[in-house]
Amino acid sequence: MDLKTIIKIQTDFDREHKIKFDWSKKIDNEHIDILQFLTVALAGETGEFANVVKKIIRGDRSLVDSKGQLSSEIADVFIYVLKLSYQLEIDLEQAFMDKLKENEVRFEKYRINKDEI
């Protein structure tokens, strides 16, 4: 399944699940509150992922035992990234490719030349 299909599935899901908040509305200057809400939600989900990691590092849980919860939390993060991308009308695939090119240039100076080893 490609990213465009996943975004369509999420968009359709959001349109069907309106409660007090329109989960699928485009973000623009008139609906900037949606950007704020989704940003806070993304930070919250990222925090939940980090909290599981904290418990692993602290020794309360093992990585193996936490994989399911980590998977669930990172999926929540992914969902909010998808939502932000389509609601801001950002082509996430293109943004990724552009950023990859930037990073290739940026990190070129750190590349180890095998002839120097």
C-alpha contacts under 8 A as a table, 3 or more apart, distances in Angstrom:
res1	aa1	res2	aa2	distance
1	M	5	T	6.48
1	M	6	I	7.07
2	D	5	T	5.47
2	D	6	I	6.46
3	L	6	I	4.98
3	L	7	I	6.12
3	L	93	E	7.42
4	K	7	I	5.12
4	K	8	K	6.21
5	T	8	K	5.03
5	T	9	I	6.20
6	I	9	I	5.09
6	I	10	Q	6.24
7	I	10	Q	5.05
7	I	11	T	5.99
7	I	82	L	6.17
7	I	83	K	7.70
7	I	86	Y	7.27
8	K	11	T	4.95
8	K	12	D	6.04
9	I	12	D	5.23
9	I	13	F	6.13
10	Q	13	F	5.00
10	Q	14	D	6.08
10	Q	79	I	7.55
10	Q	82	L	7.63
10	Q	83	K	7.42
11	T	14	D	5.08
11	T	15	R	6.25
11	T	24	S	6.29
11	T	83	K	7.49
11	T	86	Y	7.85
12	D	15	R	5.19
12	D	16	E	6.42
13	F	16	E	5.30
13	F	17	H	6.38
14	D	17	H	5.22
14	D	18	K	6.97
14	D	22	D	7.82
14	D	23	W	5.17
14	D	24	S	5.29
15	R	18	K	6.42
15	R	22	D	7.55
15	R	23	W	6.64
15	R	24	S	5.53
17	H	23	W	7.25
18	K	21	F	5.96
18	K	22	D	5.26
18	K	23	W	6.26
19	I	22	D	7.04
22	D	25	K	5.74
24	S	83	K	7.71
24	S	87	Q	6.77
25	K	34	I	7.93
25	K	87	Q	6.44
26	K	31	H	7.62
26	K	86	Y	7.64
26	K	87	Q	4.36
26	K	88	L	6.24
26	K	89	E	7.60
27	I	30	E	7.80
27	I	31	H	5.49
27	I	32	I	6.08
27	I	34	I	6.28
27	I	35	L	6.28
27	I	87	Q	5.37
27	I	88	L	5.34
28	D	31	H	5.20
28	D	32	I	5.86
28	D	88	L	7.49
29	N	32	I	5.31
31	H	34	I	5.76
31	H	35	L	7.53
32	I	35	L	5.22
32	I	36	Q	6.57
33	D	36	Q	4.99
33	D	37	F	6.09
34	I	37	F	5.02
34	I	38	L	6.04
35	L	38	L	5.28
35	L	39	T	6.00
35	L	84	L	7.55
36	Q	39	T	5.18
36	Q	40	V	6.22
37	F	40	V	5.26
37	F	41	A	6.14
38	L	41	A	4.89
38	L	42	L	5.99
38	L	80	Y	6.78
38	L	84	L	7.00
39	T	42	L	5.06
39	T	43	A	6.18
40	V	43	A	5.07
40	V	44	G	6.10
41	A	44	G	4.97
41	A	45	E	6.24
41	A	80	Y	7.38
42	L	45	E	5.22
42	L	46	T	6.12
42	L	77	V	5.92
42	L	80	Y	5.65
42	L	81	V	7.39
43	A	46	T	5.03
43	A	47	G	6.03
44	G	47	G	4.95
44	G	48	E	6.29
45	E	48	E	4.99
45	E	49	F	6.37
45	E	73	E	6.38
45	E	74	I	7.76
45	E	76	D	6.22
45	E	77	V	5.63
46	T	49	F	5.11
46	T	50	A	6.19
46	T	73	E	7.42
46	T	74	I	7.48
46	T	77	V	6.09
47	G	50	A	4.89
47	G	51	N	6.01
48	E	51	N	5.01
48	E	52	V	6.55
48	E	73	E	6.58
49	F	52	V	5.38
49	F	53	V	6.49
49	F	70	L	6.08
49	F	73	E	5.28
49	F	74	I	6.53
50	A	53	V	4.95
50	A	54	K	6.06
51	N	54	K	4.94
51	N	55	K	6.38
52	V	55	K	5.17
52	V	56	I	6.38
52	V	66	S	7.29
52	V	69	Q	7.58
52	V	70	L	6.89
53	V	56	I	5.02
53	V	57	I	6.17
54	K	57	I	5.15
54	K	58	R	5.97
55	K	58	R	5.01
55	K	59	G	6.14
55	K	60	D	5.18
55	K	61	R	5.89
56	I	59	G	5.14
56	I	60	D	5.88
56	I	61	R	4.82
56	I	62	S	5.48
56	I	63	L	6.07
56	I	66	S	7.68
57	I	60	D	7.72
58	R	61	R	7.86
59	G	62	S	6.84
61	R	65	D	6.68
61	R	66	S	6.78
62	S	65	D	5.22
62	S	66	S	6.16
63	L	66	S	5.03
63	L	67	K	6.13
64	V	67	K	5.56
65	D	68	G	7.31
66	S	69	Q	5.38
66	S	70	L	6.03
67	K	70	L	4.99
67	K	71	S	5.92
68	G	71	S	5.06
68	G	72	S	6.26
69	Q	72	S	5.03
69	Q	73	E	6.15
70	L	73	E	5.17
70	L	74	I	6.03
71	S	74	I	5.30
71	S	75	A	6.10
72	S	75	A	5.14
72	S	76	D	6.40
73	E	76	D	5.03
73	E	77	V	6.41
74	I	77	V	4.93
74	I	78	F	6.12
75	A	78	F	4.91
75	A	79	I	6.15
76	D	79	I	5.07
76	D	80	Y	6.50
77	V	80	Y	5.34
77	V	81	V	6.32
78	F	81	V	5.04
78	F	82	L	6.13
79	I	82	L	5.07
79	I	83	K	6.13
80	Y	83	K	4.90
80	Y	84	L	6.03
81	V	84	L	5.16
81	V	85	S	6.13
82	L	85	S	5.14
82	L	86	Y	6.32
82	L	92	L	7.90
83	K	86	Y	5.42
83	K	87	Q	5.85
84	L	87	Q	5.17
84	L	88	L	5.79
85	S	88	L	5.32
85	S	89	E	5.84
85	S	90	I	4.80
85	S	91	D	6.73
85	S	92	L	6.10
86	Y	89	E	4.70
86	Y	90	I	5.97
86	Y	91	D	7.47
87	Q	90	I	7.73
90	I	95	A	7.41
91	D	94	Q	5.40
91	D	95	A	6.07
92	L	95	A	4.94
92	L	96	F	6.02
93	E	96	F	5.13
93	E	97	M	6.30
94	Q	97	M	5.05
94	Q	98	D	6.07
95	A	98	D	5.13
95	A	99	K	6.09
96	F	99	K	5.10
96	F	100	L	6.03
97	M	100	L	5.00
97	M	101	K	6.32
98	D	101	K	5.25
98	D	102	E	6.36
99	K	102	E	4.94
99	K	103	N	6.08
100	L	103	N	5.06
100	L	104	E	6.12
101	K	104	E	5.08
101	K	105	V	6.51
102	E	105	V	5.37
102	E	106	R	6.07
103	N	106	R	4.76
103	N	107	F	5.75
104	E	107	F	5.47
104	E	108	E	5.81
105	V	108	E	5.24
105	V	109	K	7.97
106	R	109	K	7.12
107	F	110	Y	5.34
107	F	111	R	6.79
108	E	111	R	5.26
112	I	116	E	7.57
113	N	116	E	5.46
113	N	117	I	7.11
114	K	117	I	5.37
